[in-house]
């Protein structure tokens, strides 16, 4: 992905993760190669799941 597309994708994914309330502790989400993990380290959502 181009840098601009990656930024757009990250913003969209962050919004979806907030709406889904997957991390009950409210941690931010960090991008990994296979998906997103909450900053607390306990919760993970794959790109495919989004």
Beta strands, then each sheet from edge to edge (+ up, - down):
strand 1: 29-32
strand 2: 35-38
strand 3: 44-46
sheet 1: 1+ 2- 3+
end
